[in-house]
């Protein structure tokens, strides 16, 4: 059985974390909604406190989530939280201009350093546990990319580890082939299981922590999807998802209805799926309220799914939607 906690760079943290994109609330990117709708700030802060008090201490954010809002909400909430047995472990990401003057990806040393300083200020911390490049191109040329600025930030105590949040499997392969950093973040859930092939690779297991993002398939793995295709308000990024994709995902979720019969229901079961391998992986479900925090905590307490349930998932739905390959 997989442990509920991992040790990485002298920090101990939960295998289920707290995804913070939702904390950015309602915002647009290039004229289109890029957040997950409005938030109740007090409720979101309570969710952070409940998670931290009961054993979830890994938090994943990004400077681009709401132009710094997600980091600011998280930083303020952590500052006001009661003292805990486990210290918060913070991962954040960077890509565009540190002053939010444009949305053009810039991974230069100047923008890297400026983004780190901005994140440290918004998060109210002196050091970032993990810093990730946020969605570089899948064919990003790491052979000519200088990683020394990251190493200098480690030496200066500004960050403890670094890596990449990748868009696709090709992007993950590119990172692993280059040997850049020690952390990889990518999609992994019951409806996209391709990345499991990386977990057992000896080099991967030894050298990388794998952060499983979108563990609930952007919130589609939920009880409401079992009855009908979900709809979302216009200020929610999912409002503009491709209709064919929504139809496939919703149908696939209904084929997993047996997960809803387990303790906690289909959401908790999908999070337990993330823990059902013995490798260095952790899941970061998006959380913005106490109910979602309690689901994540229950999954952490229950631990991995039985092997027969894992096998039933594989028999019930394809490894991945064919258009995502």
C-alpha positions in Angstrom: 0.0 0.0 0.0 1.3 3.5 -0.9 2.2 5.8 2.0 -0.1 8.8 2.4 3.0 11.1 2.6 6.2 11.6 0.6 9.6 12.9 1.5 11.2 15.2 -1.0 14.1 17.6 -0.3 13.7 17.2 3.4 10.0 18.1 3.3 7.2 15.7 4.2 4.0 16.3 2.3 0.7 14.7 1.5 0.1 12.5 -1.6 -3.1 14.5 -2.2 -2.5 18.2 -2.4 -4.6 21.3 -2.8 -4.8 22.7 -6.3 -5.1 26.5 -6.2 -6.2 27.5 -9.7 -9.8 27.8 -8.4 -8.7 30.4 -5.8 -8.1 32.9 -8.7 -11.9 33.2 -9.1 -13.4 34.8 -12.1 -10.9 36.2 -14.6 -10.2 36.4 -18.4 -7.2 35.6 -20.6 -7.2 37.0 -24.1 -10.8 37.9 -23.8 -12.0 34.5 -22.7 -12.8 33.1 -19.2 -9.8 31.4 -17.8 -10.9 30.7 -14.2 -13.4 28.4 -12.6 -16.0 31.0 -11.7 -16.3 33.2 -8.7 -15.3 32.2 -5.2 -16.5 32.9 -1.7 -13.2 34.2 -0.3 -14.0 33.3 3.4 -15.1 29.8 2.4 -11.9 29.3 0.3 -9.8 30.4 3.3 -11.7 28.0 5.5 -11.0 25.2 3.0 -7.3 25.9 3.1 -7.3 25.9 6.9 -9.3 22.6 7.1 -7.0 20.9 4.7 -3.9 22.0 6.5 -5.3 21.2 10.0 -6.1 17.6 8.9 -3.1 16.5 6.9 -3.1 18.1 3.4 0.0 20.4 3.3 1.0 20.5 -0.4 -0.3 23.5 -2.3 0.0 24.1 -6.1 -0.5 27.5 -7.5 0.9 29.7 -10.4 1.6 33.4 -10.9 -0.7 33.2 -13.9 -3.7 32.1 -12.0 -5.7 35.3 -11.9 -2.6 37.4 -12.4 -1.3 36.6 -8.9 -4.6 36.4 -7.1 -4.4 32.6 -6.4 -1.0 33.1 -4.8 -2.2 36.1 -2.8 -5.2 34.2 -1.5 -3.1 31.2 -0.5 -0.4 33.3 1.1 -2.9 35.3 3.2 -4.7 32.1 4.2 -1.5 30.3 5.3 -0.4 33.3 7.3 -3.7 33.3 9.2 -3.7 29.5 9.7 -3.3 27.9 13.2 0.1 26.3 13.7 0.3 22.8 12.3 2.2 19.6 12.8 3.1 19.6 9.1 4.5 22.7 7.5 3.0 23.9 4.2 4.9 22.8 1.1 4.4 25.3 -1.8 4.7 24.7 -5.5 4.1 27.5 -8.0 4.7 28.1 -11.7 5.7 30.9 -14.0 5.6 31.8 -17.7 4.5 35.3 -18.7 5.8 38.7 -17.7 6.2 39.0 -13.9 4.4 42.4 -13.9 1.5 40.9 -15.9 2.0 43.4 -18.7 1.7 40.6 -21.3 0.8 36.9 -21.5 3.8 35.9 -23.7 5.8 33.0 -22.4 9.2 34.2 -21.3 11.6 31.7 -19.5 14.6 34.1 -19.6 16.7 34.5 -16.4 15.5 38.1 -16.0 11.8 37.0 -16.0 12.5 33.9 -14.0 14.1 35.9 -11.1 11.3 38.6 -11.3 8.6 36.0 -11.1 10.2 34.3 -8.2 10.4 37.6 -6.3 6.8 38.3 -7.1 5.6 34.9 -6.0 7.6 35.0 -2.7 5.9 38.3 -1.9 2.4 37.2 -2.7 2.8 33.9 -0.9 4.4 35.5 2.2 7.3 33.1 2.2 11.1 33.3 2.0 11.5 30.3 -0.2 9.5 28.2 -2.7 9.6 24.5 -2.2 9.1 23.9 -6.0 9.2 26.2 -9.0 7.9 25.0 -12.4 8.1 26.3 -15.9 4.4 26.7 -16.8 3.4 25.0 -20.1 6.5 25.5 -22.2 6.1 24.3 -25.8 6.2 20.5 -26.1 9.4 20.8 -28.3 11.1 23.3 -26.0 14.9 23.0 -26.6 16.3 22.2 -23.2 19.7 21.3 -24.7 20.3 25.1 -25.3 18.4 26.3 -22.2 20.6 27.4 -19.3 19.5 25.8 -16.0 22.2 27.6 -14.0 19.8 30.5 -13.0 17.6 27.9 -11.2 20.6 26.5 -9.5 21.6 29.9 -8.4 18.2 30.5 -6.9 18.6 27.2 -5.0 21.9 28.4 -3.7 20.4 31.7 -2.6 17.6 29.9 -0.8 14.9 31.3 -3.0 13.7 27.9 -4.3 14.4 24.3 -3.2 13.6 22.4 -6.4 12.5 23.1 -10.0 10.9 21.4 -13.0 8.2 21.6 -15.6 4.4 21.6 -15.8 3.9 20.0 -19.2 1.0 20.3 -21.6 1.1 16.8 -23.1 2.8 13.5 -23.1 5.2 14.7 -25.7 6.2 17.5 -23.4 6.8 15.1 -20.5 9.0 13.0 -22.7 10.9 16.0 -23.7 11.6 17.0 -20.1 12.6 13.5 -19.1 14.9 13.1 -22.1 16.6 16.3 -21.2 17.0 15.5 -17.5 15.8 19.0 -16.7 14.9 19.5 -13.0 13.5 17.0 -10.6 9.7 17.6 -10.8 7.2 17.0 -13.6 3.6 18.0 -13.6 1.0 16.6 -16.1 -2.5 15.3 -16.5 -3.2 12.0 -14.9 -6.7 10.6 -13.9 -8.9 7.6 -14.5 -9.8 9.0 -18.0 -6.2 9.7 -19.0 -3.9 7.0 -17.7 -1.1 7.3 -20.3 1.5 8.7 -17.9 1.5 5.5 -15.7 4.0 4.2 -18.1 6.5 6.7 -16.7 6.1 5.7 -13.1 7.9 2.4 -13.3 10.8 3.6 -15.3 13.9 3.3 -13.0 15.3 6.7 -14.0 11.9 8.4 -13.5 11.3 6.8 -10.1 14.8 7.8 -8.9 15.0 11.3 -10.2 11.5 12.8 -10.4 8.5 13.7 -8.4 5.4 13.5 -10.6 2.5 15.9 -9.8 -0.8 14.6 -11.2 -2.8 17.6 -12.3 -6.5 17.6 -13.4 -7.1 14.4 -11.3 -10.9 14.9 -11.6 -10.8 15.7 -15.3 -11.5 19.4 -14.8 -14.3 18.6 -12.4 -16.2 16.3 -14.8 -15.6 13.3 -12.6 -18.4 14.1 -10.2 -21.7 12.8 -9.1 -23.6 15.3 -11.1 -22.1 14.0 -14.4 -23.5 10.6 -13.7 -27.0 12.0 -14.5 -26.4 14.5 -17.3 -23.6 16.4 -19.1 -22.7 19.2 -16.7 -23.2 22.9 -17.7 -21.2 25.8 -16.5 -21.7 29.6 -16.3 -20.2 31.9 -18.9 -17.4 33.0 -16.5 -16.1 29.5 -16.1 -13.4 28.2 -18.5 -15.3 25.0 -19.0 -18.2 26.9 -20.6 -16.2 26.9 -23.8 -14.9 23.4 -23.8 -15.3 21.5 -27.0 -18.7 19.9 -27.1 -17.5 16.6 -28.5 -14.9 16.3 -25.8 -17.5 17.1 -23.1 -19.8 14.4 -24.6 -17.0 11.8 -24.5 -15.8 12.7 -21.0 -19.3 12.7 -19.6 -20.1 9.3 -21.1 -16.9 7.8 -19.8 -17.6 9.1 -16.3 -21.0 7.3 -16.4 -19.2 4.1 -17.3 -17.3 4.6 -14.0 -20.5 4.8 -12.0 -19.4 1.8 -9.9 -16.9 4.2 -8.2 -19.8 6.1 -6.7 -20.8 3.0 -4.7 -17.5 3.2 -2.7 -17.2 5.2 0.4 -17.1 8.9 -0.4 -18.5 8.4 -3.9 -16.9 8.9 -7.3 -14.9 12.0 -6.5 -13.2 10.4 -3.5 -12.7 7.2 -5.4 -11.0 9.1 -8.4 -8.6 10.7 -5.9 -7.8 7.4 -4.4 -7.0 6.2 -7.9 -4.1 8.6 -7.8 -2.7 6.9 -4.7 -2.9 3.4 -6.2 0.6 3.2 -7.3 3.8 3.0 -5.1 5.7 5.7 -7.0 6.6 9.3 -6.3 3.3 10.8 -7.4 0.8 13.2 -5.8 -2.6 14.6 -7.0 -3.7 18.2 -6.9 -7.5 18.4 -7.1 -8.8 22.0 -7.6 -10.3 23.1 -4.3 -12.3 26.2 -3.5 -14.7 25.2 -0.7 -14.8 23.1 2.5 -16.7 20.3 0.9 -14.0 19.7 -1.7 -11.3 19.9 0.9 -13.2 17.3 3.0 -13.4 15.0 -0.1 -9.7 15.3 -0.6 -9.0 14.5 3.1 -11.3 11.5 3.0 -9.4 10.1 0.0 -6.1 10.7 1.8 -7.4 8.8 4.8 -8.9 5.9 2.8 -5.8 5.4 0.7 -5.4 3.4 -2.5 -8.2 1.7 -4.3 -8.4 -2.1 -4.2 -6.6 -3.8 -7.2 -9.9 -5.2 -8.5 -11.3 -1.7 -8.8 -8.3 -0.4 -10.6 -8.7 -3.3 -13.0 -12.4 -2.5 -13.5 -11.5 1.1 -14.4 -9.1 -0.2 -17.1 -11.8 -2.5 -18.4 -14.6 0.1 -18.4 -13.0 3.1 -20.2 -10.1 3.5 -22.8 -6.7 4.7 -21.5 -7.4 8.1 -23.0 -9.8 9.9 -25.4 -8.5 9.3 -28.9 -8.2 13.0 -29.8 -5.9 13.6 -26.8 -3.2 11.2 -28.1 
